[in-house]
């Protein structure tokens, strides 16, 4: 017997909701590292933006991606993540409080 399309959609959407919650958890974990790095950079008067490190991140994610998401799509997602993390780091270094 074939599955009802509404049930199939509901199951897929529940799976997406679960994945989204895990992504948020991982983004917050990444943010904790970014904040620690920001503190170190601030202590040693280092710049926030490090193009060489950014390129290392892209190489790492490219090597880790086995699809089905295309490499250029993954890179665009990470460009946005890195941009947001840089903003968080800059704001923390300027003394902005956590939410």
N, CA, C and O atoms as a CHARMM CRD file, in Angstrom:
* protein
*
  396
    1    1 UNK  N      0.84200  -1.18300   0.00000 PROA 1      0.00000
    2    1 UNK  CA     0.00000   0.00000   0.00000 PROA 1      0.00000
    3    1 UNK  C      0.88700   1.24600   0.00000 PROA 1      0.00000
    4    1 UNK  O      1.85900   1.32700   0.75000 PROA 1      0.00000
    5    2 UNK  N      0.54800   2.19400  -0.83100 PROA 2      0.00000
    6    2 UNK  CA     1.31800   3.41700  -0.98700 PROA 2      0.00000
    7    2 UNK  C      1.02700   4.38500   0.16700 PROA 2      0.00000
    8    2 UNK  O     -0.10000   4.47100   0.65500 PROA 2      0.00000
    9    3 UNK  N      2.06700   5.10700   0.59000 PROA 3      0.00000
   10    3 UNK  CA     1.91400   6.07300   1.67700 PROA 3      0.00000
   11    3 UNK  C      1.12600   7.29200   1.19700 PROA 3      0.00000
   12    3 UNK  O      1.27700   7.74100   0.06000 PROA 3      0.00000
   13    4 UNK  N      0.29500   7.80800   2.07600 PROA 4      0.00000
   14    4 UNK  CA    -0.46600   9.01500   1.78500 PROA 4      0.00000
   15    4 UNK  C      0.50700  10.18400   1.59200 PROA 4      0.00000
   16    4 UNK  O      1.41800  10.35800   2.40200 PROA 4      0.00000
   17    5 UNK  N      0.33300  10.99100   0.53200 PROA 5      0.00000
   18    5 UNK  CA     1.25200  12.10400   0.27500 PROA 5      0.00000
   19    5 UNK  C      1.33500  13.09600   1.43700 PROA 5      0.00000
   20    5 UNK  O      2.41000  13.62300   1.72200 PROA 5      0.00000
   21    6 UNK  N      0.22600  13.34900   2.10000 PROA 6      0.00000
   22    6 UNK  CA     0.24400  14.28300   3.22900 PROA 6      0.00000
   23    6 UNK  C      1.07200  13.72100   4.39200 PROA 6      0.00000
   24    6 UNK  O      1.79700  14.46100   5.05700 PROA 6      0.00000
   25    7 UNK  N      0.95900  12.41100   4.63000 PROA 7      0.00000
   26    7 UNK  CA     1.76000  11.77400   5.66800 PROA 7      0.00000
   27    7 UNK  C      3.24600  11.80800   5.30400 PROA 7      0.00000
   28    7 UNK  O      4.10100  12.07500   6.14900 PROA 7      0.00000
   29    8 UNK  N      3.53200  11.53500   4.03800 PROA 8      0.00000
   30    8 UNK  CA     4.92500  11.55800   3.57600 PROA 8      0.00000
   31    8 UNK  C      5.52800  12.95500   3.73900 PROA 8      0.00000
   32    8 UNK  O      6.66100  13.10500   4.19800 PROA 8      0.00000
   33    9 UNK  N      4.75200  13.97600   3.35500 PROA 9      0.00000
   34    9 UNK  CA     5.22900  15.35700   3.52100 PROA 9      0.00000
   35    9 UNK  C      5.43800  15.69600   4.98300 PROA 9      0.00000
   36    9 UNK  O      6.43800  16.31600   5.34400 PROA 9      0.00000
   37   10 UNK  N      4.50200  15.29400   5.82200 PROA 10     0.00000
   38   10 UNK  CA     4.60500  15.58000   7.25400 PROA 10     0.00000
   39   10 UNK  C      5.86000  14.94400   7.84800 PROA 10     0.00000
   40   10 UNK  O      6.54500  15.56500   8.66100 PROA 10     0.00000
   41   11 UNK  N      6.16200  13.71200   7.44700 PROA 11     0.00000
   42   11 UNK  CA     7.36300  13.03500   7.93900 PROA 11     0.00000
   43   11 UNK  C      8.62900  13.74300   7.46100 PROA 11     0.00000
   44   11 UNK  O      9.57100  13.93600   8.23000 PROA 11     0.00000
   45   12 UNK  N      8.64200  14.12300   6.19900 PROA 12     0.00000
   46   12 UNK  CA     9.80700  14.84000   5.66900 PROA 12     0.00000
   47   12 UNK  C      9.99100  16.18100   6.37200 PROA 12     0.00000
   48   12 UNK  O     11.11300  16.56000   6.70900 PROA 12     0.00000
   49   13 UNK  N      8.90500  16.88800   6.59100 PROA 13     0.00000
   50   13 UNK  CA     8.98600  18.19400   7.25900 PROA 13     0.00000
   51   13 UNK  C      9.41400  18.05300   8.70800 PROA 13     0.00000
   52   13 UNK  O     10.15400  18.89500   9.21800 PROA 13     0.00000
   53   14 UNK  N      8.96700  17.01100   9.37500 PROA 14     0.00000
   54   14 UNK  CA     9.42100  16.75700  10.75200 PROA 14     0.00000
   55   14 UNK  C     10.92500  16.48300  10.76000 PROA 14     0.00000
   56   14 UNK  O     11.63900  16.92400  11.66100 PROA 14     0.00000
   57   15 UNK  N     11.39600  15.75300   9.75200 PROA 15     0.00000
   58   15 UNK  CA    12.83500  15.50500   9.63500 PROA 15     0.00000
   59   15 UNK  C     13.61100  16.78600   9.41600 PROA 15     0.00000
   60   15 UNK  O     14.67500  16.98000  10.00400 PROA 15     0.00000
   61   16 UNK  N     13.08300  17.66700   8.56800 PROA 16     0.00000
   62   16 UNK  CA    13.73200  18.95800   8.32700 PROA 16     0.00000
   63   16 UNK  C     13.76400  19.78200   9.60900 PROA 16     0.00000
   64   16 UNK  O     14.78100  20.40100   9.92400 PROA 16     0.00000
   65   17 UNK  N     12.65600  19.79400  10.35000 PROA 17     0.00000
   66   17 UNK  CA    12.61900  20.53700  11.61900 PROA 17     0.00000
   67   17 UNK  C     13.69500  20.03600  12.57400 PROA 17     0.00000
   68   17 UNK  O     14.35600  20.82900  13.24500 PROA 17     0.00000
   69   18 UNK  N     13.87000  18.71900  12.63400 PROA 18     0.00000
   70   18 UNK  CA    14.89800  18.14100  13.49500 PROA 18     0.00000
   71   18 UNK  C     16.29700  18.56400  13.03200 PROA 18     0.00000
   72   18 UNK  O     17.13000  18.95400  13.84900 PROA 18     0.00000
   73   19 UNK  N     16.54600  18.48900  11.74800 PROA 19     0.00000
   74   19 UNK  CA    17.84700  18.89500  11.20200 PROA 19     0.00000
   75   19 UNK  C     18.09200  20.37700  11.48100 PROA 19     0.00000
   76   19 UNK  O     19.19900  20.75800  11.86200 PROA 19     0.00000
   77   20 UNK  N     17.07800  21.20900  11.29700 PROA 20     0.00000
   78   20 UNK  CA    17.22100  22.64200  11.55300 PROA 20     0.00000
   79   20 UNK  C     17.60900  22.91600  13.00200 PROA 20     0.00000
   80   20 UNK  O     18.44900  23.77500  13.27100 PROA 20     0.00000
   81   21 UNK  N     16.99900  22.19000  13.93200 PROA 21     0.00000
   82   21 UNK  CA    17.35500  22.36900  15.35300 PROA 21     0.00000
   83   21 UNK  C     18.81000  21.98800  15.59200 PROA 21     0.00000
   84   21 UNK  O     19.51100  22.66000  16.34800 PROA 21     0.00000
   85   22 UNK  N     19.26700  20.91600  14.95500 PROA 22     0.00000
   86   22 UNK  CA    20.66600  20.50700  15.10200 PROA 22     0.00000
   87   22 UNK  C     21.61200  21.52400  14.47100 PROA 22     0.00000
   88   22 UNK  O     22.69000  21.77900  15.00700 PROA 22     0.00000
   89   23 UNK  N     21.21900  22.10600  13.33800 PROA 23     0.00000
   90   23 UNK  CA    22.04200  23.13600  12.70200 PROA 23     0.00000
   91   23 UNK  C     22.18800  24.33700  13.63200 PROA 23     0.00000
   92   23 UNK  O     23.28700  24.87000  13.78800 PROA 23     0.00000
   93   24 UNK  N     21.08500  24.76700  14.24900 PROA 24     0.00000
   94   24 UNK  CA    21.14700  25.90100  15.18200 PROA 24     0.00000
   95   24 UNK  C     22.08400  25.57500  16.34300 PROA 24     0.00000
   96   24 UNK  O     22.87900  26.41900  16.75700 PROA 24     0.00000
   97   25 UNK  N     21.99300  24.36100  16.86400 PROA 25     0.00000
   98   25 UNK  CA    22.87200  23.94500  17.96000 PROA 25     0.00000
   99   25 UNK  C     24.33700  24.01500  17.51900 PROA 25     0.00000
  100   25 UNK  O     25.18500  24.50900  18.26300 PROA 25     0.00000
  101   26 UNK  N     24.63200  23.53000  16.33300 PROA 26     0.00000
  102   26 UNK  CA    26.00700  23.55900  15.82300 PROA 26     0.00000
  103   26 UNK  C     26.47700  24.98200  15.53900 PROA 26     0.00000
  104   26 UNK  O     27.64000  25.30600  15.78100 PROA 26     0.00000
  105   27 UNK  N     25.58900  25.83400  15.02800 PROA 27     0.00000
  106   27 UNK  CA    25.97300  27.22600  14.80200 PROA 27     0.00000
  107   27 UNK  C     26.30700  27.92400  16.11600 PROA 27     0.00000
  108   27 UNK  O     27.23800  28.72700  16.17400 PROA 27     0.00000
  109   28 UNK  N     25.56100  27.62500  17.15800 PROA 28     0.00000
  110   28 UNK  CA    25.86200  28.21400  18.45900 PROA 28     0.00000
  111   28 UNK  C     27.16700  27.65600  19.03400 PROA 28     0.00000
  112   28 UNK  O     27.91800  28.38100  19.68700 PROA 28     0.00000
  113   29 UNK  N     27.43200  26.39200  18.79600 PROA 29     0.00000
  114   29 UNK  CA    28.71300  25.81000  19.21200 PROA 29     0.00000
  115   29 UNK  C     29.86200  26.50400  18.47200 PROA 29     0.00000
  116   29 UNK  O     30.88700  26.82800  19.07300 PROA 29     0.00000
  117   30 UNK  N     29.68700  26.72900  17.17800 PROA 30     0.00000
  118   30 UNK  CA    30.70300  27.43300  16.37900 PROA 30     0.00000
  119   30 UNK  C     30.88800  28.85700  16.90400 PROA 30     0.00000
  120   30 UNK  O     32.01000  29.35900  16.96800 PROA 30     0.00000
  121   31 UNK  N     29.78200  29.50400  17.27800 PROA 31     0.00000
  122   31 UNK  CA    29.84000  30.86100  17.81100 PROA 31     0.00000
  123   31 UNK  C     30.66400  30.91900  19.08900 PROA 31     0.00000
  124   31 UNK  O     31.40300  31.88000  19.30400 PROA 31     0.00000
  125   32 UNK  N     30.54900  29.90800  19.93700 PROA 32     0.00000
  126   32 UNK  CA    31.36100  29.87800  21.15900 PROA 32     0.00000
  127   32 UNK  C     32.85100  29.89100  20.83200 PROA 32     0.00000
  128   32 UNK  O     33.62800  30.58300  21.49000 PROA 32     0.00000
  129   33 UNK  N     33.24900  29.12800  19.81600 PROA 33     0.00000
  130   33 UNK  CA    34.65900  29.13700  19.40200 PROA 33     0.00000
  131   33 UNK  C     35.04900  30.49300  18.83300 PROA 33     0.00000
  132   33 UNK  O     36.13300  31.00100  19.11800 PROA 33     0.00000
  133   34 UNK  N     34.16800  31.08000  18.02800 PROA 34     0.00000
  134   34 UNK  CA    34.42800  32.39000  17.42800 PROA 34     0.00000
  135   34 UNK  C     34.63200  33.43800  18.51900 PROA 34     0.00000
  136   34 UNK  O     35.51800  34.28600  18.41000 PROA 34     0.00000
  137   35 UNK  N     33.82100  33.38200  19.56100 PROA 35     0.00000
  138   35 UNK  CA    33.96500  34.34000  20.65900 PROA 35     0.00000
  139   35 UNK  C     35.28800  34.15600  21.38800 PROA 35     0.00000
  140   35 UNK  O     35.93100  35.13500  21.76500 PROA 35     0.00000
  141   36 UNK  N     35.69500  32.91900  21.58800 PROA 36     0.00000
  142   36 UNK  CA    36.99500  32.66300  22.23300 PROA 36     0.00000
  143   36 UNK  C     38.13500  33.18800  21.36100 PROA 36     0.00000
  144   36 UNK  O     39.07900  33.80200  21.85700 PROA 36     0.00000
  145   37 UNK  N     38.03300  32.93700  20.06200 PROA 37     0.00000
  146   37 UNK  CA    39.04800  33.43600  19.13500 PROA 37     0.00000
  147   37 UNK  C     39.07700  34.96400  19.16900 PROA 37     0.00000
  148   37 UNK  O     40.15200  35.56300  19.15300 PROA 37     0.00000
  149   38 UNK  N     37.91000  35.59200  19.21700 PROA 38     0.00000
  150   38 UNK  CA    37.83600  37.05100  19.29800 PROA 38     0.00000
  151   38 UNK  C     38.53700  37.58400  20.53100 PROA 38     0.00000
  152   38 UNK  O     39.22200  38.60400  20.45900 PROA 38     0.00000
  153   39 UNK  N     38.38000  36.91700  21.65400 PROA 39     0.00000
  154   39 UNK  CA    39.05800  37.33700  22.88800 PROA 39     0.00000
  155   39 UNK  C     40.57300  37.24900  22.73700 PROA 39     0.00000
  156   39 UNK  O     41.30500  38.14500  23.15900 PROA 39     0.00000
  157   40 UNK  N     41.02800  36.16500  22.13300 PROA 40     0.00000
  158   40 UNK  CA    42.47000  35.99600  21.91000 PROA 40     0.00000
  159   40 UNK  C     42.97700  37.08700  20.97100 PROA 40     0.00000
  160   40 UNK  O     44.00100  37.71400  21.24300 PROA 40     0.00000
  161   41 UNK  N     42.27300  37.31400  19.88000 PROA 41     0.00000
  162   41 UNK  CA    42.68100  38.33500  18.91900 PROA 41     0.00000
  163   41 UNK  C     42.71000  39.71600  19.56900 PROA 41     0.00000
  164   41 UNK  O     43.61800  40.50900  19.32000 PROA 41     0.00000
  165   42 UNK  N     41.71700  39.99300  20.39700 PROA 42     0.00000
  166   42 UNK  CA    41.66100  41.28700  21.06500 PROA 42     0.00000
  167   42 UNK  C     42.84400  41.44700  22.01900 PROA 42     0.00000
  168   42 UNK  O     43.46200  42.51000  22.07200 PROA 42     0.00000
  169   43 UNK  N     43.15600  40.40400  22.76200 PROA 43     0.00000
  170   43 UNK  CA    44.27700  40.46200  23.70900 PROA 43     0.00000
  171   43 UNK  C     45.60500  40.73900  23.02000 PROA 43     0.00000
  172   43 UNK  O     46.47000  41.41900  23.57300 PROA 43     0.00000
  173   44 UNK  N     45.76200  40.21000  21.81700 PROA 44     0.00000
  174   44 UNK  CA    47.02500  40.35000  21.10200 PROA 44     0.00000
  175   44 UNK  C     46.93900  41.34900  19.95100 PROA 44     0.00000
  176   44 UNK  O     47.82700  41.41800  19.10100 PROA 44     0.00000
  177   45 UNK  N     45.84200  42.13000  19.94100 PROA 45     0.00000
  178   45 UNK  CA    45.64000  43.17100  18.93500 PROA 45     0.00000
  179   45 UNK  C     45.79800  42.63900  17.51000 PROA 45     0.00000
  180   45 UNK  O     46.47400  43.23200  16.66900 PROA 45     0.00000
  181   46 UNK  N     45.15600  41.51400  17.27600 PROA 46     0.00000
  182   46 UNK  CA    45.18100  40.86900  15.96700 PROA 46     0.00000
  183   46 UNK  C     43.93700  41.28900  15.17900 PROA 46     0.00000
  184   46 UNK  O     42.91100  41.61000  15.77800 PROA 46     0.00000
  185   47 UNK  N     44.01400  41.28900  13.85500 PROA 47     0.00000
  186   47 UNK  CA    42.84200  41.66600  13.06000 PROA 47     0.00000
  187   47 UNK  C     41.76000  40.58700  13.10100 PROA 47     0.00000
  188   47 UNK  O     42.04600  39.40300  13.28100 PROA 47     0.00000
  189   48 UNK  N     40.52500  41.02000  12.93200 PROA 48     0.00000
  190   48 UNK  CA    39.40500  40.08300  12.89200 PROA 48     0.00000
  191   48 UNK  C     39.43400  39.29800  11.59100 PROA 48     0.00000
  192   48 UNK  O     39.29900  38.07400  11.58700 PROA 48     0.00000
  193   49 UNK  N     39.60900  40.01000  10.49300 PROA 49     0.00000
  194   49 UNK  CA    39.54700  39.38100   9.17600 PROA 49     0.00000
  195   49 UNK  C     40.87900  38.75600   8.81500 PROA 49     0.00000
  196   49 UNK  O     41.90800  39.43100   8.79200 PROA 49     0.00000
  197   50 UNK  N     40.85400  37.45500   8.53200 PROA 50     0.00000
  198   50 UNK  CA    42.04600  36.71600   8.12200 PROA 50     0.00000
  199   50 UNK  C     41.71700  35.94000   6.84900 PROA 50     0.00000
  200   50 UNK  O     41.21400  34.81900   6.92000 PROA 50     0.00000
  201   51 UNK  N     41.99900  36.53300   5.67700 PROA 51     0.00000
  202   51 UNK  CA    41.63000  35.88100   4.41800 PROA 51     0.00000
  203   51 UNK  C     42.23700  34.48600   4.25100 PROA 51     0.00000
  204   51 UNK  O     41.60500  33.59800   3.67800 PROA 51     0.00000
  205   52 UNK  N     43.45400  34.29300   4.74700 PROA 52     0.00000
  206   52 UNK  CA    44.09600  32.97700   4.61000 PROA 52     0.00000
  207   52 UNK  C     43.30800  31.91600   5.38900 PROA 52     0.00000
  208   52 UNK  O     43.09500  30.81100   4.89100 PROA 52     0.00000
  209   53 UNK  N     42.88500  32.24600   6.58600 PROA 53     0.00000
  210   53 UNK  CA    42.10000  31.30100   7.39000 PROA 53     0.00000
  211   53 UNK  C     40.75800  31.01900   6.73500 PROA 53     0.00000
  212   53 UNK  O     40.27800  29.88600   6.74300 PROA 53     0.00000
  213   54 UNK  N     40.16000  32.05100   6.17200 PROA 54     0.00000
  214   54 UNK  CA    38.88500  31.87200   5.49700 PROA 54     0.00000
  215   54 UNK  C     39.03500  30.87600   4.34000 PROA 54     0.00000
  216   54 UNK  O     38.17800  30.01300   4.14500 PROA 54     0.00000
  217   55 UNK  N     40.09900  30.99600   3.59200 PROA 55     0.00000
  218   55 UNK  CA    40.34900  30.07500   2.48500 PROA 55     0.00000
  219   55 UNK  C     40.53400  28.64700   3.00500 PROA 55     0.00000
  220   55 UNK  O     40.09800  27.69400   2.35900 PROA 55     0.00000
  221   56 UNK  N     41.17700  28.49300   4.16500 PROA 56     0.00000
  222   56 UNK  CA    41.33100  27.16700   4.77800 PROA 56     0.00000
  223   56 UNK  C     39.97500  26.56300   5.11500 PROA 56     0.00000
  224   56 UNK  O     39.75800  25.36600   4.92700 PROA 56     0.00000
  225   57 UNK  N     39.06700  27.38800   5.61100 PROA 57     0.00000
  226   57 UNK  CA    37.71800  26.91600   5.93300 PROA 57     0.00000
  227   57 UNK  C     37.02700  26.41900   4.66800 PROA 57     0.00000
  228   57 UNK  O     36.40700  25.35600   4.67200 PROA 57     0.00000
  229   58 UNK  N     37.13400  27.18200   3.59300 PROA 58     0.00000
  230   58 UNK  CA    36.49700  26.77000   2.33300 PROA 58     0.00000
  231   58 UNK  C     37.08900  25.47000   1.80600 PROA 58     0.00000
  232   58 UNK  O     36.36000  24.61200   1.30700 PROA 58     0.00000
  233   59 UNK  N     38.39400  25.32200   1.91200 PROA 59     0.00000
  234   59 UNK  CA    39.03400  24.07600   1.46900 PROA 59     0.00000
  235   59 UNK  C     38.55000  22.89800   2.31400 PROA 59     0.00000
  236   59 UNK  O     38.30300  21.81100   1.79300 PROA 59     0.00000
  237   60 UNK  N     38.41700  23.12300   3.61400 PROA 60     0.00000
  238   60 UNK  CA    37.96200  22.07600   4.53100 PROA 60     0.00000
  239   60 UNK  C     36.53400  21.64200   4.21200 PROA 60     0.00000
  240   60 UNK  O     36.24200  20.44800   4.15100 PROA 60     0.00000
  241   61 UNK  N     35.64700  22.61300   4.01100 PROA 61     0.00000
  242   61 UNK  CA    34.26000  22.24100   3.73000 PROA 61     0.00000
  243   61 UNK  C     34.13000  21.60100   2.35000 PROA 61     0.00000
  244   61 UNK  O     33.31300  20.70200   2.14900 PROA 61     0.00000
  245   62 UNK  N     34.93000  22.06200   1.41300 PROA 62     0.00000
  246   62 UNK  CA    34.90300  21.46600   0.07500 PROA 62     0.00000
  247   62 UNK  C     35.30800  19.99200   0.14900 PROA 62     0.00000
  248   62 UNK  O     34.68200  19.13500  -0.47500 PROA 62     0.00000
  249   63 UNK  N     36.35800  19.70900   0.91800 PROA 63     0.00000
  250   63 UNK  CA    36.83200  18.32700   1.05900 PROA 63     0.00000
  251   63 UNK  C     35.83100  17.46000   1.81600 PROA 63     0.00000
  252   63 UNK  O     35.78200  16.24700   1.61300 PROA 63     0.00000
  253   64 UNK  N     35.03500  18.07500   2.68400 PROA 64     0.00000
  254   64 UNK  CA    34.07200  17.33000   3.50800 PROA 64     0.00000
  255   64 UNK  C     32.73500  17.10700   2.82100 PROA 64     0.00000
  256   64 UNK  O     31.94000  16.27700   3.26000 PROA 64     0.00000
  257   65 UNK  N     32.48600  17.83800   1.75400 PROA 65     0.00000
  258   65 UNK  CA    31.18400  17.75900   1.08800 PROA 65     0.00000
  259   65 UNK  C     31.16200  16.60400   0.09400 PROA 65     0.00000
  260   65 UNK  O     31.93200  16.56900  -0.86600 PROA 65     0.00000
  261   66 UNK  N     30.26500  15.66800   0.35000 PROA 66     0.00000
  262   66 UNK  CA    30.09300  14.52200  -0.54400 PROA 66     0.00000
  263   66 UNK  C     28.69800  14.51600  -1.17400 PROA 66     0.00000
  264   66 UNK  O     28.21400  13.48300  -1.63500 PROA 66     0.00000
  265   67 UNK  N     28.06000  15.69900  -1.18500 PROA 67     0.00000
  266   67 UNK  CA    26.77300  15.85100  -1.84000 PROA 67     0.00000
  267   67 UNK  C     25.61800  15.33200  -1.02100 PROA 67     0.00000
  268   67 UNK  O     25.81000  14.72600   0.03300 PROA 67     0.00000
  269   68 UNK  N     24.44600  15.56700  -1.50000 PROA 68     0.00000
  270   68 UNK  CA    24.08800  16.01000  -2.83600 PROA 68     0.00000
  271   68 UNK  C     24.16500  17.52000  -3.04900 PROA 68     0.00000
  272   68 UNK  O     23.96300  17.98200  -4.17200 PROA 68     0.00000
  273   69 UNK  N     24.45100  18.30100  -2.01100 PROA 69     0.00000
  274   69 UNK  CA    24.52000  19.75100  -2.17400 PROA 69     0.00000
  275   69 UNK  C     25.76000  20.10900  -2.98000 PROA 69     0.00000
  276   69 UNK  O     26.85700  19.66500  -2.64300 PROA 69     0.00000
  277   70 UNK  N     25.61000  20.90600  -4.04200 PROA 70     0.00000
  278   70 UNK  CA    26.76200  21.27700  -4.86900 PROA 70     0.00000
  279   70 UNK  C     27.77900  22.11500  -4.09200 PROA 70     0.00000
  280   70 UNK  O     27.42300  22.86700  -3.18400 PROA 70     0.00000
  281   71 UNK  N     29.03200  21.97100  -4.46200 PROA 71     0.00000
  282   71 UNK  CA    30.13400  22.65800  -3.77500 PROA 71     0.00000
  283   71 UNK  C     29.93200  24.17200  -3.74800 PROA 71     0.00000
  284   71 UNK  O     30.18300  24.80400  -2.72200 PROA 71     0.00000
  285   72 UNK  N     29.48700  24.75800  -4.84500 PROA 72     0.00000
  286   72 UNK  CA    29.31500  26.20900  -4.86300 PROA 72     0.00000
  287   72 UNK  C     28.18200  26.64800  -3.93300 PROA 72     0.00000
  288   72 UNK  O     28.23400  27.74200  -3.37300 PROA 72     0.00000
  289   73 UNK  N     27.17600  25.81900  -3.76700 PROA 73     0.00000
  290   73 UNK  CA    26.09000  26.12600  -2.82800 PROA 73     0.00000
  291   73 UNK  C     26.59600  26.07900  -1.38900 PROA 73     0.00000
  292   73 UNK  O     26.28300  26.95500  -0.58300 PROA 73     0.00000
  293   74 UNK  N     27.37800  25.05000  -1.07600 PROA 74     0.00000
  294   74 UNK  CA    27.94200  24.93200   0.27100 PROA 74     0.00000
  295   74 UNK  C     28.82700  26.14100   0.57000 PROA 74     0.00000
  296   74 UNK  O     28.77800  26.70300   1.66400 PROA 74     0.00000
  297   75 UNK  N     29.63200  26.53100  -0.41200 PROA 75     0.00000
  298   75 UNK  CA    30.51400  27.68500  -0.20200 PROA 75     0.00000
  299   75 UNK  C     29.70000  28.94200   0.08000 PROA 75     0.00000
  300   75 UNK  O     30.04500  29.71300   0.97400 PROA 75     0.00000
  301   76 UNK  N     28.62200  29.15500  -0.67500 PROA 76     0.00000
  302   76 UNK  CA    27.78900  30.34100  -0.43300 PROA 76     0.00000
  303   76 UNK  C     27.17900  30.32800   0.96800 PROA 76     0.00000
  304   76 UNK  O     27.10500  31.36900   1.62100 PROA 76     0.00000
  305   77 UNK  N     26.74600  29.16600   1.43000 PROA 77     0.00000
  306   77 UNK  CA    26.20300  29.05300   2.78400 PROA 77     0.00000
  307   77 UNK  C     27.28600  29.42700   3.80100 PROA 77     0.00000
  308   77 UNK  O     27.03000  30.17700   4.74300 PROA 77     0.00000
  309   78 UNK  N     28.48300  28.90200   3.60200 PROA 78     0.00000
  310   78 UNK  CA    29.56200  29.19200   4.54600 PROA 78     0.00000
  311   78 UNK  C     30.05900  30.62900   4.44400 PROA 78     0.00000
  312   78 UNK  O     30.51500  31.19100   5.44000 PROA 78     0.00000
  313   79 UNK  N     29.97900  31.23100   3.26900 PROA 79     0.00000
  314   79 UNK  CA    30.31500  32.65500   3.16600 PROA 79     0.00000
  315   79 UNK  C     29.41100  33.45900   4.07800 PROA 79     0.00000
  316   79 UNK  O     29.85700  34.38400   4.75800 PROA 79     0.00000
  317   80 UNK  N     28.14300  33.10100   4.08600 PROA 80     0.00000
  318   80 UNK  CA    27.17900  33.81200   4.93700 PROA 80     0.00000
  319   80 UNK  C     27.44300  33.53300   6.41600 PROA 80     0.00000
  320   80 UNK  O     27.39700  34.44400   7.24200 PROA 80     0.00000
  321   81 UNK  N     27.71800  32.27100   6.74600 PROA 81     0.00000
  322   81 UNK  CA    28.02700  31.90500   8.13200 PROA 81     0.00000
  323   81 UNK  C     29.25500  32.67800   8.61000 PROA 81     0.00000
  324   81 UNK  O     29.24700  33.25800   9.69600 PROA 81     0.00000
  325   82 UNK  N     30.30000  32.68300   7.80300 PROA 82     0.00000
  326   82 UNK  CA    31.54000  33.36700   8.18100 PROA 82     0.00000
  327   82 UNK  C     31.29500  34.86100   8.34300 PROA 82     0.00000
  328   82 UNK  O     31.81600  35.47600   9.27300 PROA 82     0.00000
  329   83 UNK  N     30.51100  35.44800   7.45300 PROA 83     0.00000
  330   83 UNK  CA    30.19500  36.87500   7.56400 PROA 83     0.00000
  331   83 UNK  C     29.48600  37.17500   8.87700 PROA 83     0.00000
  332   83 UNK  O     29.81200  38.15200   9.55200 PROA 83     0.00000
  333   84 UNK  N     28.51900  36.34000   9.24200 PROA 84     0.00000
  334   84 UNK  CA    27.80400  36.54000  10.50400 PROA 84     0.00000
  335   84 UNK  C     28.72600  36.33800  11.70400 PROA 84     0.00000
  336   84 UNK  O     28.64700  37.08300  12.68100 PROA 84     0.00000
  337   85 UNK  N     29.59400  35.33800  11.63200 PROA 85     0.00000
  338   85 UNK  CA    30.53000  35.08400  12.73100 PROA 85     0.00000
  339   85 UNK  C     31.50700  36.24500  12.89900 PROA 85     0.00000
  340   85 UNK  O     31.86500  36.60800  14.02000 PROA 85     0.00000
  341   86 UNK  N     31.93100  36.81700  11.79300 PROA 86     0.00000
  342   86 UNK  CA    32.83800  37.96900  11.84900 PROA 86     0.00000
  343   86 UNK  C     32.13800  39.15300  12.52500 PROA 86     0.00000
  344   86 UNK  O     32.74500  39.87000  13.32000 PROA 86     0.00000
  345   87 UNK  N     30.86000  39.35000  12.20200 PROA 87     0.00000
  346   87 UNK  CA    30.08100  40.41900  12.83900 PROA 87     0.00000
  347   87 UNK  C     29.95400  40.17700  14.33600 PROA 87     0.00000
  348   87 UNK  O     30.12100  41.10000  15.13200 PROA 87     0.00000
  349   88 UNK  N     29.66000  38.94500  14.72000 PROA 88     0.00000
  350   88 UNK  CA    29.56700  38.60600  16.14700 PROA 88     0.00000
  351   88 UNK  C     30.89800  38.87800  16.83600 PROA 88     0.00000
  352   88 UNK  O     30.93800  39.47200  17.91300 PROA 88     0.00000
  353   89 UNK  N     31.97900  38.44300  16.21000 PROA 89     0.00000
  354   89 UNK  CA    33.30900  38.63400  16.79600 PROA 89     0.00000
  355   89 UNK  C     33.61200  40.13000  16.94900 PROA 89     0.00000
  356   89 UNK  O     34.09700  40.56500  17.99300 PROA 89     0.00000
  357   90 UNK  N     33.32900  40.89800  15.92100 PROA 90     0.00000
  358   90 UNK  CA    33.57800  42.34600  15.97200 PROA 90     0.00000
  359   90 UNK  C     32.75200  42.98900  17.08500 PROA 90     0.00000
  360   90 UNK  O     33.27100  43.79400  17.85800 PROA 90     0.00000
  361   91 UNK  N     31.47700  42.63900  17.16600 PROA 91     0.00000
  362   91 UNK  CA    30.60900  43.20700  18.20100 PROA 91     0.00000
  363   91 UNK  C     31.07600  42.83900  19.59700 PROA 91     0.00000
  364   91 UNK  O     31.04000  43.67500  20.49900 PROA 91     0.00000
  365   92 UNK  N     31.51100  41.60500  19.79100 PROA 92     0.00000
  366   92 UNK  CA    31.99100  41.18200  21.11400 PROA 92     0.00000
  367   92 UNK  C     33.27200  41.92000  21.47500 PROA 92     0.00000
  368   92 UNK  O     33.47800  42.29700  22.62900 PROA 92     0.00000
  369   93 UNK  N     34.13200  42.12400  20.48000 PROA 93     0.00000
  370   93 UNK  CA    35.38000  42.84000  20.73700 PROA 93     0.00000
  371   93 UNK  C     35.12100  44.30500  21.08500 PROA 93     0.00000
  372   93 UNK  O     35.92400  44.94200  21.76600 PROA 93     0.00000
  373   94 UNK  N     33.98500  44.83400  20.60700 PROA 94     0.00000
  374   94 UNK  CA    33.61800  46.21400  20.92000 PROA 94     0.00000
  375   94 UNK  C     32.84800  46.31100  22.24300 PROA 94     0.00000
  376   94 UNK  O     32.46000  47.39500  22.67700 PROA 94     0.00000
  377   95 UNK  N     32.63900  45.14600  22.87000 PROA 95     0.00000
  378   95 UNK  CA    32.02200  45.13300  24.19000 PROA 95     0.00000
  379   95 UNK  C     30.52900  44.93600  24.21400 PROA 95     0.00000
  380   95 UNK  O     29.90200  45.12500  25.25600 PROA 95     0.00000
  381   96 UNK  N     29.94100  44.56100  23.09800 PROA 96     0.00000
  382   96 UNK  CA    28.50400  44.30600  23.07200 PROA 96     0.00000
  383   96 UNK  C     28.20400  43.04000  23.87400 PROA 96     0.00000
  384   96 UNK  O     28.92400  42.04600  23.78300 PROA 96     0.00000
  385   97 UNK  N     27.15600  43.09400  24.63800 PROA 97     0.00000
  386   97 UNK  CA    26.76000  41.94900  25.46300 PROA 97     0.00000
  387   97 UNK  C     26.09400  40.86700  24.61800 PROA 97     0.00000
  388   97 UNK  O     25.54500  41.13400  23.54900 PROA 97     0.00000
  389   98 UNK  N     26.15900  39.63000  25.13300 PROA 98     0.00000
  390   98 UNK  CA    25.45600  38.51800  24.50300 PROA 98     0.00000
  391   98 UNK  C     23.96000  38.69300  24.68400 PROA 98     0.00000
  392   98 UNK  O     23.52100  39.32100  25.64800 PROA 98     0.00000
  393   99 UNK  N     23.16100  38.13600  23.75300 PROA 99     0.00000
  394   99 UNK  CA    21.69900  38.24000  23.90000 PROA 99     0.00000
  395   99 UNK  C     21.19500  37.47000  25.10600 PROA 99     0.00000
  396   99 UNK  O     19.99300  37.45600  25.37000 PROA 99     0.00000
